[in-house]
Amino acid sequence: MLNFTLSPELIALQEKARQFALQELLPVAWEYDQRDELPMHILHKAYDAGLVNGDIPKAYGGKGYGILEGVVATEELAAVCPGLATSIFDNSLGMEPLILSGNEAAKEKYLTTITRDRKFFAFATSEPTMGSDVSSLRCQATPDGDDYILNGTKFWITNGGIADYVTVFATVDPQNAHKGICAFVVETNWDGVSAGRHIPKLGQRTSNTTAIHLKNVRVPKENVIAPPGEGFVLAMRTFARTRPSIGAFAVGAARSAMEYAIDYAKKRRAFGAKIANFQAIQFKIAEMYQKVETSRLLIWKAAWEADNGIDPTINASISKLYATEAAFEVVDQALQVLGGYGYTRFFPVEKLLRDTRLFRIYEGTSEVQRIILAGYVMGAYQSVMPPLEDLPIHSKKDYPDQDLETAASVWRCRMCGYVHFGDEAPEECPYCFFPATAFKKIERS
């Protein structure tokens, strides 16, 4: 039986995240957005409040939260500031490949350290010349005995300037595409590891984003979490589990934009009435609400699949694609409701619009999600309905000039769908004039 009710534990986590967002994030979000700076004290407070690292398994000292717990909490944080929510969430993204790997020694070393100490973990696949096409990365991993030597630059790294550890995806052979990709846990205090300056961005300015440069960095064998040939699969498995969280960011931002629009519409007067009484405004808000609710359900479904051992890849792509595109539409319409005020920095909607635009790009662009979904529906998807040429559509009403009762066989033209009754197919179709070879014998209904 389906049940969309959150458990008491999830409701408590939701309320905890909501109060933290309102009390800690809301007072500083716009100030640090203008400063283009990550407020580290907020990350420390989130860490101390247990809103970071909840998904570390209990065996390593964590809470053992699933993806559903993560998206419920993330929505609340993103409702106040998507940028801060991104940096708070990033430990989960950085650790996910390690959690999914079979390297128990590395898990014991790093996951227990993170639960005990205030450490930050980043994720690094993208490079200056590649983003969505993970198979084309160029960061070089050169075997040296049992160790590897890394050389290259990773780009667009969330929390790259503050991370203690980074999951780095590299390749032993750039010409071998996905077959050469491997993955490592790299400590940022190792020789040869350096972070670039914080990258100035349109939105998400409260989230630290840098390059990570690797110059002759020696990675010991115990830090290999995916040998050559297994790194690409690990990256894809990671994205399948983290993409619902990107959708949750979008839902939080969209929900807040909708709430701001509702508040404004109830108070703003034009043409002698509150604009909330105008059908044009009501329709906009109705559209906002259905998109927020639909997005959340898609995200919860993908998270539930991941938590129950079901491959979430397809529904993760659906939820990420729909929620992120719907969120930008919702925020844009919320700004329209506020009119000129929405366009100013005196109101929060312009910041949400800037922040929300990124969701359609990172962790697989909307175009990449469409490629994933198209590949699935054109390949693995199993249709319920029979092929068009096998449909048993034939009745006396449709074919009054044919003897349906005594005809030995039924033939369908595979080009135009015309049905012929008789021992043999006609020499040509009376509608499209294709020859008898275009006809297929079908079962009588």
N, C-alpha and C positions, 0 to 999 in steps of 0.2 A: 504494500500500500504506500502511496506517495504521502510524504509529510513535509511541508515547507515551514514547520514551526522550529525556531531555534531552541536548542536545549537551554536549561537554566544556566549552565556553565558558559555557553556562547553568549547569552544575554548579558551575563555579568562581565564578560570580556568586552563586549560591545560598549557597555556603559562606562567601563574603565577607560577604554580608548577615547570615547567621546568626551568624557570629562577632562582627560589629559589634553586633548586637542583644544578644548575651549579655554582651559585654564593656563596652559603653557605655550601652545603654538599661536593662538589667536592674538595675544598681546604683542608678539614680536614679528609676525609674518611679514607685514607690509614694510616695516622698518628694514629688515634684513633683505627683503626683495629690492628695495631701493639701494641698499649698500652693496648688492650683488655678493652676498657673503653667507656662508653657512654658519649659523650660531651653534658652536660646538657644545655650549652648555645645555642646549635642548636635547642633543643626541645623548649626552650623559644622563640627563633626567629620564629620557625614554629608556635608556639602558637600565637605570636603577629601578624604574617602574615596572620592569619586566615586559616591555613592549618591543624589545629587541631580542632576537635569538630564541623565541618561544618554540621554534620548530626544530631545535636541536633534540635528538632522541633522548629519552630518559636514561638510556645506558651511558650517556656521556654527560649526565648532569643537567640536561635540559628538561623542558616541560613536555616535550613530545607532541606539540600541537601539529595538527594537520593543515592542509591548504585552506580548508573552510575557515578555521580560526583566523588564519592570516588575512583572508580577504575581508572578513567581517571587521577586523580591527583596522585594516588599511583604509577601508572606505571612510571610517570616522576621522582618521588623521588627514586624509586627502581632502575631506570636506572643508577643512580650514586652510591647508596649504599643501598643494600637490608636490611642491619642491621639497619641503621638509619630510613629507611622507615618503618620498623617493629615497632620501638619504637614510631614513630610519629603516626602511624595508631592505636596503641594499645588503645588509649582512646575510639575509636569507638568500638572496640571489648569489652572493659570493660563495656561500657555504654549500649550496644545493649540489653542485658537482661532486664535492667531497663526500657529502652524505650519500649520494647515489653510487659512489665508487666502491670498489671492493678493498680499498687500502685501509685495513683496520688500524694499523699502527698510526697512520696519519690522522685518522679520525680521533683516536684516543689522544694523540698529542695536541691537535689544534682545537677540536670541539670542546674538550674539557678545559683547555686554557681560556677559551672565549667565554664559557659559562662562569669561570672563576674571576677573570680579569676583564677590564673594560677594553676590549680589543675590537677592531673593525676589519671587515673582510670585504674585498671588492671582487668584481667579476670582469675578466678581460678577454673578449673575443675580437671586437672591432679594431680596425687599424686605419691609418690616414687614407688608405686607398680602397678600403672595403668595409662594409657594414653588414648588410643583410646576407651577402653571399659568403657564408662562413667557410665554404670549401676553398675559397680563393685566398685565404690569409697567407701572409709572407713571413711572419715572425719565425725565424729559423731556430730549430732545436737540433743541435749537432751531437750525436752520441759521443761520449768520451769515457770509455770503459762502461761501468754501470751507471754513470752520471750523464747529464746532458748540459750543454752549454747553450744558453739562450741569447739571441741577438735580434733586436727589432724594436718597434714601437707599437704599443697598443694605444688606441685613441677612444675618446668619448667614455672614459672610465669614471662612473659615478663613485664618489668618495675616494678617487685616486690620490688626492692630496693628503688624506688623513688615514688611509688604510694601513693596517699592520701586516695583513696578508692579502695576496691576490691570487685568484685562480686564473692561470694564464693558459690559453690555448695557442699552440704553435704547431709547426710542421717540420718533419724531417726531410720532406721533399715537396717544394711548392708545385712541381709539375705533376704530382700524383694526386692532386685535389684532396678529397676527403679521406682517401686511403692513407695519407701521410700524417694526419692530424693527431696530436697527442695533447695531454693536459697535465698541469703541474700546480702544486701549491708553492708560491714564491713568497718569501718574507721580504718586506720592503726595506729592511735594514741591511740586507745582504749587499756585498760589494757589486757595483755595476747597476743597481736599481735606483732610478731617480724618477721623480714626478715633475711634470711640467706645470706651468702656471694655470690657474683656474681659467677655463674657457668662458669668455663672455657670451651670454645667450639671450635670446628673445624672452624666454620665460624660464620657469624652474630655477630662478636665480638664487634661491636659498639652498640649492643642492650643489655640492662641490663636484665639478667635472674637470678632469685633467687627462693628459697623456701619461703613460707609464713607459719610460725608456729602459731598455734592457741591453746592456753592453757587456758581453762576455760573462754572463751570470751563470755560475755553476749551480745546478740543481741536483742534489743527491738523489740516488735511486729511491730512497724512502719517501720522497715527495712527488713521485710519479703517481698520478691518480687515473691516468688513461694512457696506455702505451700506444705507439703509432698504429693508426688504423681504427682505434676505438674512441678517439677524442671527438670526432664529429658526432657520433651516436650519443655520446655523453652530453654534448652541447644541446642536441635536439631534445633529449629527455629532460634536460634542465628547463628549456624554454616551455615545454609542454606543461610543466608544473608551475612555472612562474608567470606565464602569460595571463592566467586569470587574475593575478594581483594587479597587473597593468590595467585590466578592465575595472578592477575595484577602485584604483586611483581615479579613473574616469567617472565612475558612478558617484564617488564622493564629491568631486568638483561640480558635476552636473547637478547633483542634488542641492548643493549650496546655491548655485546660480539660480535654480528654480525658486528656492525659498526667498532669495533676495528679490526676485521679480514679483513674487506673490506679495511680499511685504510692501514693495513700492506701489504695485497696482492698487492695493487696498487704501492707500493714502493719497496718491496723486490724483488731482482733479483736472479735468479738461472738458470743455463744452458743457459746463454746468453739472458734471457728474464724475464720480470716481471712475477711473479708467478700468477698474476691475469689473464694472458693469457692462463694458463694451464687449460684444461677442468676439471681435477680432483679437482682443487680449485674452479672453477666456480660451479661445481655440489654441493660441500659442502655449498657454500654460497647460492645457490638456495634453498637447503633444509632448511637452517637456516631461510631464508626469509619466506618460506611457513609456517613453524612452528610458527614463530612469528605472522604472519597475521592470521592464523587459530586460534591460541590461543586467540588472542584479540577478534575476532568475537564471540567465544564461551563465553568469559567472559562478553562481552557487552550484549549478549542474556540473560544470567542468571541475570545480574544486571537489565536489562529492565523488566524481569518478576517480580523480587522482587519489583521494583518501581511501577509496575502496578497492584499489588495485586494478582499476579499469584504465586502459590506455586513454588518457585525456586529450591526445593530440588534436583531434578534429574539433571537439567542443571547446578546447582552449583557444584554437584559432577563431572559431565562431564568436566566442565571448569577447575576445580581444578586439576583433574587427568591428563587431557591432557596437560594443560599449564605447570604444574610443571615437568612432565616427559620430555616434549619437551624442556623445558628450560635447563635442565641438559645436554641433548643431544646437544643442540645448543652451550652452553658454552664449552663443551668438544671438539667439532669440531673446535670452534674458537681457542682454545688452540692448537689444532693440526696444524692449519694454521700458527700460530706464531712459531711453533716448539719449540726449546729449550728456546727461549725468552719468550714464553708463560708460561713456567714452572717456571720462575724466579719471584721474588718479585719486579723487576724493572718495570714490566708491570701489568696492572690491572686484566688480565683475570684469573690468579690463585686465586685472592680474590673472583671474581664472581663465580668461580667453588666451592669454599668453602662455600660461602654464599648460593648458589642456592641449594646445596644438602639438606638443611633443609626443603625446601618447600614440599618435598615428604613425610615428617613425620608429621609436626604439623598441627593442625586443622583437624585431620583425615588422617591417612596414605593413600598411594595409594591403599593398600590392602583393607582398609575400604571403600574407594570409589568404588572399584570393587564389594565389597559385597553389597553396596547400589544399584548399577546399576544392578547387577545380580538379586537381589531380585525384582527389578522393572520389568525387562524384562521377568522374569520367572513367574511373578504374575500379576501385574496390567496392563502391556502393552497389548494393543488391536491390534491384527493382522488385516491387511487388506485382506490378501489372505486367502482362505478357507483351512481347514485341508487337508493334503496330501491325505487322504482316500476319500475326497469328490471332488477331482479335476475331472472335466468332460473331461478327455483326451481319446477320442476314435474316430478313423476315419477309413475309408475303407483302406487307405494306410497302416495303422499300423496293421490292422487285416484282411488280405485278405481272410483268411480261415473261417471267420464267417459271418453269415447273419445279417448284421446290420439293414436292412430295415424291416424285419418281426419280429425281436426279441422283446419280450414283455418287457424285463427288462435288466438293465445293472448292473453288479456286479464287484466290485473292490476288489482284494486281499489286505487286510490291511498289509500284511507282505512285499510283493515284488512289489505291484502296478499293477500286471497283471489285465486286464479288460476282463470280459467275458460277452457275450451277450446271453440271453436265459431266459426262464421262471423261471428257478431255477439256483442257484449257482452250479458250477461243484462239483463233489464229492471230488476232490482234485485239487489243483493248478498245471497246467502242468509245471510251472517253479520252484516253491519252495516246492511243494508237501504238503503244508499245507491243512487241510481239509476244507470242505464247510463252517464251522463255522468261518473261517478267512475272508470270503467274506462279503462285505457290499453293500447293494443295493443303487445305486446312481441315480441322475437325468440324463436323456439323454440331450446331448447338441444339 
